[in-house]
Amino acid sequence: MSATVLVVEDESAIQELIAYNLRNAGYTAVCTNSAEQAAAMVNEVLPDLVLLDWMLPGKSGIELARSLRRDPRTKPIPVIMLTARVDERDKVIGLETGADDYVTKPFSPRELIARIKAVLRRSLPEASDEILDIGGVQINPMTHRVTVTDLNDGTHEKELLLSPTEYRLLYFLMAHAERVHTRAQLLDRVWGDHVFVEDRTVDVHIRRLRKALDVAGKADLVQTVRGAGYRFSTRGESEL
């Protein structure tokens, strides 16, 4: 699943270089050259990561990072600071604002992409290209194929035909296996921030997902936790 990276960089050549490498790596790059415009963009749609230059015209990158961390809605967004400042004190200041990593200019595009992947792997495992294989269900984000091992014979594999939303829902639940997510959390992370749909929409897609998994006897992997939400688990049964 492609992650969206908001690039906040006022030097056009560097901005274009970063965007080019992000797209080549399979990410969606959204660019701006000011903290003010970045704040407006984040207010509309949450990115999966912010790559933030320290020195910007007007409001600085440090100020934007601090404001992102103060707002409960934007606090979880990973931030990587990108700057020409190499002094250790500056690095400490950047990290103390809540930045997840700090990359100095000039930088290697390959190293930058590796840093981005590492941060996203920790904060957003569903955005990686890692194949997940849990409880006989395998999901490949590169091919968007979902296969299940038939519970009846233990060897025969079946490919599931899922809608795009069901696919995203399954990958998110598997990427966070054993963790319980509320309907609101699932709507934000699977449907997207600022998408206004009923909470019960999640229930409908959970039922569809279970029905698809049931062809191989795997419906119980998607569990209801009474009064809390849903989880993907190989342990126990749904608390219906």
Protein Blocks (a to p, Z undefined) as FASTA:
>chain_A
ZZddddddfblklmmmmmmmmmmnopacdddfbfklmmmmmmmpccfbdcddfbdghjaf
klmmmmmmmpmklmmpccddddfbfbfklmmmmmmnopabdcdddddfklmmmmmmmmmm
mmmmmlpcbdcdeehiacdfklopacdddfklomaccdddddfklmmmmmmmmmmghiac
dfklmmmmmnoghiacdfklmmmmmmmmmmmmmmnopmmmpccdehibccddfehjddZZ
